[in-house]
Amino acid sequence: MNPKCFVAALALAAVTASAQAQWTVTTLHPGGPNYSYGYGASGGRQVGRIFAGSLTRALLWSGSPGSAIDLTPGAASEASAWAIDGNFQVGDATVQNAPHASLWNGSADSWVDLHPDGAGISSARAVSGSQQGGSVFIAGEQHASLWSGNAASWVDLHPTGAPASAVNAMSATRQAGFVQVGSFEHASVWSGTPESWVDLNPLNSLLSNAYGASGSQQVGSARINGGLPHAGLWHGTPESFVDLHPAGFSGSAAYATDGTYQVGFASGPGQIRAGLWQGTPDSWVNLSAFLPANYATAYAQGVSSDGTNLYVVGWALNTTTVQYEAVLWQRPIPAPGAAVIAGLGGMIASRRRRG
């Protein structure tokens, strides 16, 4: 066989194996509760919430339904966990009928109330190291917010004159979310102060929002030319926007990134499918294809790796029980076959040089 054809065939086989055969799926649903949702991942741990009757409980998993830890503090009637980074989890806990931005370190007893004095309601939606991001309602107006481990550390990131803003995600040095400009939300990024705000909204977009961040990347969605939302990727400027929308779908959004992979969903035809990208629309992998046959509508909400495995967390509709259940997708990294292909390519190139 021609060496070029041989390498191309091996590459195709390896990509197919990487994209399909390597994925395993674990249902994180602990049973009993009507619904469960996975929102964030860090290494081999995941966070989310369950509905127990009419109330929600914040949960921390370590890759299996039996590993679930209830983070809901005793002082709260209910709670949700939205994000995780290393040993820290963030979300909100309802105290005296008002959601309070919350921080945990692996247990209900570790709960820290981040709610600033004088605020109406608050929620923490992002965490990176010792900092937390989210929003606080001040006199009925939503303000993007940043904390460093306690309520007194609260920093108001809200740009002057904006009707609303919020932090949805963060990396080590940046916070990502939205700022309302006029009547529309614009994807936004900050670097720790209100003056550092950068409007990420692409020029051809009616509105946009950033939902995830890692390293230099921000991900979310934008309504391109007034159409349905398209999943998007930024690197800190509106000009850097990459339209991740996969061919054949009507709408899409990216909810999280680990700096290499992006996850979210694409809608239509027929249902909503969880998916994964690697920086381009053509890299789309339909994660719903690996779910059991009785699962339908699915969303991917968080992505992380521990150096050995790639983890994607979200939820899917169990059509047998007719309830949403937290789901974990997992595969080894790097993809098997990549090193072999690289080696073969180098060997063939070397032979050509010697010839």
Residue pairs with C-beta under 8 A, 6 or more apart in sequence:
1 9
3 348
6 344
7 341
7 344
7 345
7 348
10 337
10 340
10 341
10 344
11 337
11 341
13 337
14 335
14 336
14 337
14 338
14 340
14 341
15 335
15 337
17 335
17 336
17 337
18 331
18 335
18 336
18 337
18 338
19 285
20 289
20 290
22 331
22 332
22 335
22 336
23 287
23 290
23 329
23 330
23 331
24 290
24 329
24 330
24 331
25 290
25 291
25 292
25 327
25 328
25 329
25 330
26 63
26 64
26 65
26 327
26 328
26 330
27 65
27 325
27 326
27 327
27 328
28 36
28 38
28 46
28 48
28 61
28 64
28 65
28 68
28 313
28 325
28 326
28 327
28 328
29 36
29 50
29 65
29 318
29 325
29 326
30 36
30 50
30 59
30 65
30 66
30 68
31 65
32 52
33 50
33 51
33 52
33 57
34 51
34 52
34 53
34 323
35 50
35 51
35 323
35 324
35 325
36 48
36 49
36 50
36 51
36 59
36 315
36 324
36 325
36 326
37 48
37 49
37 50
37 301
37 314
37 315
37 324
37 326
38 46
38 47
38 48
38 61
38 301
38 302
38 313
38 314
38 315
38 326
38 327
38 328
39 47
39 48
39 49
39 81
39 82
39 83
39 301
39 302
39 313
40 46
40 47
40 48
40 81
40 82
40 83
40 84
40 89
40 256
40 301
40 302
40 313
41 47
41 84
41 256
41 302
41 303
41 304
41 311
41 312
41 313
42 84
42 85
42 86
42 304
43 86
43 304
43 305
43 306
43 311
44 62
44 63
44 306
44 309
44 311
45 60
45 61
45 62
45 63
45 84
46 60
46 61
46 62
46 63
46 84
46 302
46 311
46 313
46 326
46 328
47 58
47 59
47 60
47 61
47 71
47 81
47 82
47 83
47 84
47 89
47 91
47 302
48 58
48 59
48 61
48 80
48 81
48 313
48 315
48 326
49 56
49 57
49 58
49 59
49 79
49 80
49 81
49 91
50 56
50 57
50 59
50 326
55 77
55 78
56 78
56 79
56 80
57 70
57 71
57 72
57 78
57 79
58 70
58 71
58 72
58 79
58 80
58 81
58 89
58 91
58 93
58 102
58 104
59 68
59 69
59 70
59 71
59 81
59 326
60 68
60 69
60 71
60 81
60 84
60 89
60 104
60 106
61 67
61 68
61 69
61 326
61 328
63 311
63 328
63 330
69 106
69 107
69 108
70 108
71 79
71 81
71 89
71 91
71 104
71 107
71 108
71 111
72 78
72 79
72 93
72 108
73 79
73 93
73 102
73 108
73 109
73 111
74 108
75 93
75 95
75 111
75 113
76 93
76 94
76 95
76 100
76 111
77 94
77 95
77 97
78 93
78 94
79 91
79 92
79 93
79 94
79 102
80 91
80 92
81 89
81 90
81 91
81 104
82 90
82 91
82 92
82 123
82 124
82 125
82 126
83 89
83 90
83 91
83 124
83 125
83 126
83 127
83 169
83 302
84 90
84 127
84 302
85 127
85 128
85 129
86 129
87 105
87 106
88 103
88 104
88 105
88 127
88 132
89 103
89 104
89 105
89 106
89 127
90 101
90 102
90 103
90 104
90 124
90 125
90 126
90 127
90 132
90 134
91 102
91 104
91 123
91 124
91 125
92 99
92 100
92 101
92 102
92 122
92 123
92 124
92 134
93 99
93 100
93 102
93 111
93 113
94 100
95 113
95 115
98 115
98 120
98 121
99 121
99 122
99 123
100 113
100 114
100 115
100 121
100 122
101 113
101 114
101 115
101 122
101 123
101 124
101 132
101 134
101 136
101 145
101 147
102 111
102 112
102 113
102 114
102 124
103 111
103 112
103 114
103 124
103 127
103 132
103 147
103 149
104 110
104 111
104 112
112 149
112 150
113 151
114 122
114 124
114 132
114 134
114 147
114 150
114 151
114 154
115 122
115 136
115 151
116 122
116 136
116 145
116 151
116 154
117 151
118 138
119 136
119 137
119 138
120 136
120 137
120 138
120 139
120 140
121 136
121 137
122 134
122 135
122 136
122 137
122 145
123 134
123 135
124 132
124 133
124 134
124 147
125 133
125 134
125 135
125 166
125 167
125 168
125 169
125 177
126 132
126 133
126 134
126 167
126 168
126 169
126 170
126 175
126 176
126 213
127 133
127 170
128 170
128 171
128 172
129 172
130 148
130 149
131 146
131 147
131 148
131 149
131 170
132 146
132 147
132 148
132 149
133 144
133 145
133 146
133 147
133 167
133 168
133 169
133 170
133 175
133 177
134 145
134 147
134 166
134 167
135 142
135 143
135 144
135 145
135 165
135 166
135 167
135 177
136 142
136 143
136 145
136 154
136 156
137 143
138 156
141 158
141 163
141 164
142 164
142 165
142 166
143 156
143 157
143 158
143 164
143 165
143 166
144 156
144 157
144 158
144 165
144 166
144 167
144 175
144 177
144 179
144 188
144 190
145 154
145 155
145 156
145 157
145 166
145 167
146 154
146 155
146 157
146 167
146 175
146 190
146 192
147 153
147 154
147 155
155 192
155 193
156 194
157 165
157 167
157 175
157 190
157 192
157 193
157 194
157 197
158 165
158 194
159 165
159 179
159 194
159 197
160 194
162 179
162 180
162 181
163 180
164 178
164 179
164 180
164 185
165 177
165 178
165 179
165 180
165 188
166 177
166 178
167 175
167 176
167 177
167 190
168 176
168 177
168 178
168 209
168 210
168 211
168 212
168 220
169 175
169 176
169 177
169 210
169 211
169 212
169 213
169 218
169 256
170 176
170 213
171 213
171 214
171 215
171 216
171 217
172 215
173 191
173 192
174 189
174 190
174 191
174 213
174 218
174 236
175 189
175 190
175 191
175 192
175 213
176 187
176 188
176 189
176 190
176 210
176 211
176 212
176 213
176 218
176 220
177 187
177 188
177 209
177 210
178 185
178 186
178 187
178 188
178 208
178 209
178 210
179 185
179 186
179 188
179 197
179 199
180 186
181 199
181 201
184 206
184 207
185 207
185 208
185 209
186 199
186 200
186 201
186 207
186 208
187 199
187 200
187 201
187 208
187 209
187 210
187 218
187 220
187 222
187 232
187 234
188 197
188 198
188 199
188 200
188 210
189 197
189 198
189 200
189 210
189 213
189 218
189 234
189 236
190 196
190 197
190 198
198 236
198 237
199 238
200 208
200 210
200 218
200 234
200 236
200 237
200 238
200 241
201 207
201 208
201 222
201 238
202 208
202 222
202 224
202 232
202 238
202 241
203 238
204 224
204 225
205 222
205 223
205 224
205 225
205 241
206 223
206 226
207 222
207 223
208 220
208 221
208 222
208 223
208 232
209 220
209 221
210 218
210 219
210 220
210 234
211 219
211 220
211 221
211 253
211 254
211 255
211 256
211 264
212 218
212 219
212 220
212 254
212 255
212 256
212 257
212 262
213 219
213 257
214 256
214 257
214 258
214 259
215 259
216 235
216 236
216 259
217 233
217 234
217 235
217 257
217 259
217 262
218 233
218 234
218 235
218 236
218 257
219 231
219 232
219 233
219 234
219 244
219 254
219 255
219 256
219 257
219 262
219 264
220 231
220 232
220 234
220 253
220 254
220 255
221 229
221 230
221 231
221 232
221 252
221 253
221 254
221 264
222 229
222 230
222 232
222 241
222 243
223 229
223 230
224 230
224 243
224 245
228 250
228 251
228 267
229 251
229 252
229 253
230 243
230 244
230 245
230 251
230 252
231 243
231 244
231 245
231 252
231 253
231 254
231 262
231 264
231 266
231 277
232 241
232 242
232 243
232 244
232 254
233 241
233 242
233 244
233 254
233 257
233 262
233 277
233 279
234 240
234 241
234 242
242 279
242 280
243 281
244 252
244 254
244 262
244 277
244 279
244 280
244 281
244 284
245 252
245 266
245 281
246 252
246 266
246 275
246 277
246 281
246 282
246 284
247 281
248 269
249 266
249 267
249 268
249 269
249 273
250 267
250 268
250 269
251 266
251 267
251 268
252 264
252 265
252 266
252 267
252 275
253 264
253 265
254 262
254 263
254 264
254 277
255 263
255 264
255 265
255 299
255 300
255 301
255 302
256 262
256 263
256 264
256 300
256 301
256 302
256 303
257 263
257 303
258 303
258 304
258 305
260 278
260 279
261 276
261 277
261 278
261 303
261 310
262 276
262 277
262 278
262 279
262 303
263 274
263 275
263 276
263 277
263 287
263 300
263 301
263 302
263 303
263 312
263 314
264 274
264 275
264 277
264 299
264 300
265 272
265 273
265 274
265 275
265 298
265 299
265 300
266 272
266 273
266 275
266 284
266 286
267 273
271 288
271 296
271 297
272 297
272 298
272 299
273 286
273 287
273 288
273 289
273 298
274 286
274 287
274 288
274 298
274 299
274 300
274 312
274 314
274 316
274 327
274 329
275 284
275 285
275 286
275 287
275 288
275 300
276 284
276 285
276 287
276 300
276 303
276 312
277 283
277 284
277 285
287 298
287 300
287 312
287 314
287 329
288 295
288 296
288 298
288 316
290 329
291 298
291 316
291 327
294 318
294 319
294 320
295 316
295 317
295 318
295 319
295 325
295 327
296 316
296 317
296 319
297 316
297 317
298 314
298 315
298 316
298 317
298 327
299 314
299 315
299 316
300 312
300 313
300 314
300 329
301 313
301 314
301 315
302 311
302 312
302 313
302 314
303 310
303 311
303 312
303 313
304 310
304 311
305 311
305 333
307 333
308 332
308 333
309 330
309 331
309 332
309 333
310 330
310 331
310 332
310 333
311 328
311 329
311 330
312 328
312 329
312 330
313 326
313 327
313 328
313 329
314 326
314 327
314 329
315 324
315 325
315 326
315 327
316 324
316 325
316 327
317 323
317 324
317 325
318 324
318 325
